[in-house]
Amino acid sequence: MTPTREPGALAGIRRLLVLVFLLGSVGTGTELLLLEHTEDIWQLIPVLLFPAALLVLAWYGVSRSAAALRAFRGLMVLLVLSGGLGAWLHYKGNVEFELEMSPALGGWALFREAMMGATPSLAPGTMLWLGLIGLAFTFRHPVLRPEPTF
């Protein structure tokens, strides 16, 4: 399939989205490795998703194929889901820790302490926004447009 041309501004926005995704993924992936975010399978999910997404993006860069772009889109959905799961796991771990320290803690006080705990509850949101940036890149992409049938 030969992709149709996009207006220059839209093509420029796509390039910017890819650049932001690349910088964010490399930076976040590196940070996770430096933080030794590798203790169990749950911590390995984001560590493995970033290089997988970068490899698929490289595949798309070389092939410009719809299959590569669909695979990238699927990985972006997994990034978004992993961000939500990670936020829940971080929060849950902080709640458990806070309850060990202060068993009587509850309600708003427990929520506040868990959100401000040692494990940053909102840090996995980075996965979510990087996944959304990747999805924005694929939105109505010309490579994914069906070929006209005559």
C-alpha positions as CSV (number, residue, x, y, z in Angstrom):
1,M,0.0,0.0,0.0
2,T,1.4,3.4,-0.9
3,P,0.5,5.9,1.8
4,T,-1.2,9.1,0.7
5,R,0.5,12.3,1.4
6,E,-0.4,14.4,4.4
7,P,-0.5,18.2,4.6
8,G,2.9,19.5,5.8
9,A,1.6,20.7,9.1
10,L,0.1,17.4,10.0
11,A,3.2,15.5,8.9
12,G,5.2,17.9,11.1
13,I,2.9,17.2,14.1
14,R,3.4,13.5,13.6
15,R,7.2,13.9,13.5
16,L,7.0,16.0,16.8
17,L,4.8,13.3,18.4
18,V,7.3,10.6,17.5
19,L,10.2,12.7,18.8
20,V,8.4,13.3,22.1
21,F,7.6,9.6,22.3
22,L,11.2,8.6,21.6
23,L,12.7,11.0,24.1
24,G,10.1,10.1,26.8
25,S,10.5,6.4,26.3
26,V,14.3,6.4,26.3
27,G,14.4,8.7,29.3
28,T,11.7,6.8,31.3
29,G,13.1,3.4,30.4
30,T,16.6,4.5,31.4
31,E,15.3,5.9,34.7
32,L,13.4,2.6,35.5
33,L,16.6,0.6,34.9
34,L,18.6,3.0,37.1
35,L,16.0,2.7,39.8
36,E,16.3,-1.1,39.5
37,H,12.6,-1.4,38.7
38,T,13.1,-5.1,38.0
39,E,12.2,-6.9,41.3
40,D,9.2,-8.9,39.9
41,I,7.1,-9.4,36.7
42,W,4.9,-6.4,37.5
43,Q,8.0,-4.1,37.6
44,L,9.4,-5.6,34.4
45,I,6.3,-4.8,32.4
46,P,7.2,-1.2,31.7
47,V,10.9,-2.0,31.4
48,L,10.0,-4.5,28.6
49,L,7.3,-2.4,26.9
50,F,9.6,0.5,26.1
51,P,12.2,-1.4,24.1
52,A,9.4,-3.4,22.4
53,A,7.7,-0.1,21.4
54,L,11.0,1.3,20.1
55,L,11.8,-1.8,18.1
56,V,8.3,-1.8,16.5
57,L,8.7,2.0,15.8
58,A,12.0,1.2,14.1
59,W,10.3,-1.5,12.1
60,Y,7.7,1.1,11.0
61,G,10.5,3.6,10.2
62,V,12.1,1.1,7.9
63,S,9.1,-0.6,6.3
64,R,6.3,2.1,6.5
65,S,3.9,-0.9,6.7
66,A,0.4,-0.9,8.1
67,A,1.3,-4.0,10.1
68,A,4.1,-2.3,11.9
69,L,1.9,0.7,12.7
70,R,-0.9,-1.6,14.0
71,A,1.6,-3.4,16.2
72,F,2.8,0.0,17.5
73,R,-0.8,1.0,18.2
74,G,-1.3,-2.3,20.1
75,L,1.8,-1.6,22.2
76,M,0.5,1.9,22.9
77,V,-2.7,0.4,24.3
78,L,-0.6,-1.8,26.5
79,L,1.4,1.2,27.7
80,V,-1.8,3.0,28.7
81,L,-3.1,0.0,30.5
82,S,0.3,-0.5,32.3
83,G,0.2,3.1,33.4
84,G,-3.2,2.5,35.1
85,L,-2.1,-0.8,36.6
86,G,1.2,0.7,37.8
87,A,-0.6,3.6,39.5
88,W,-2.9,1.1,41.3
89,L,0.1,-1.1,42.3
90,H,2.1,1.8,43.6
91,Y,-0.9,3.1,45.6
92,K,-1.8,-0.3,46.9
93,G,1.8,-0.9,48.1
94,N,1.9,2.5,49.8
95,V,-1.5,1.8,51.6
96,E,-0.1,-1.5,52.9
97,F,3.1,0.2,54.1
98,E,1.1,3.0,55.8
99,L,-1.2,0.5,57.5
100,E,1.8,-1.4,58.8
101,M,3.2,1.8,60.3
102,S,-0.2,3.2,61.6
103,P,-2.9,0.5,61.6
104,A,-5.5,3.0,62.8
105,L,-5.1,5.2,59.8
106,G,-8.1,5.4,57.5
107,G,-10.1,7.5,55.2
108,W,-8.7,10.7,53.8
109,A,-5.6,10.5,56.0
110,L,-4.7,7.1,54.7
111,F,-5.3,8.2,51.1
112,R,-3.1,11.3,51.5
113,E,-0.3,9.3,53.1
114,A,-0.5,6.6,50.4
115,M,-0.4,9.2,47.7
116,M,2.6,10.9,49.3
117,G,4.3,7.6,50.1
118,A,7.8,6.3,49.2
119,T,6.6,4.8,46.0
120,P,5.3,7.6,43.7
121,S,1.7,6.7,43.1
122,L,1.3,8.9,40.0
123,A,4.7,8.1,38.4
124,P,3.2,5.4,36.2
125,G,1.1,8.1,34.7
126,T,4.2,8.6,32.5
127,M,3.4,5.3,30.8
128,L,-0.2,6.5,30.2
129,W,0.7,9.8,28.6
130,L,3.5,8.2,26.5
131,G,1.0,5.6,25.3
132,L,-1.5,8.4,24.4
133,I,1.2,10.3,22.5
134,G,1.9,7.1,20.5
135,L,-1.8,6.7,19.9
136,A,-2.1,10.3,18.7
137,F,0.7,9.6,16.3
138,T,-1.3,6.7,14.8
139,F,-4.6,8.5,14.7
140,R,-5.9,8.6,11.1
141,H,-2.5,7.8,9.9
142,P,-2.4,7.7,6.1
143,V,-0.7,4.3,6.1
144,L,-3.8,2.9,7.9
145,R,-6.3,4.3,5.4
146,P,-7.9,1.7,3.3
147,E,-7.0,1.6,-0.4
148,P,-9.8,2.7,-2.6
149,T,-11.5,-0.1,-4.5
150,F,-12.6,0.5,-8.1
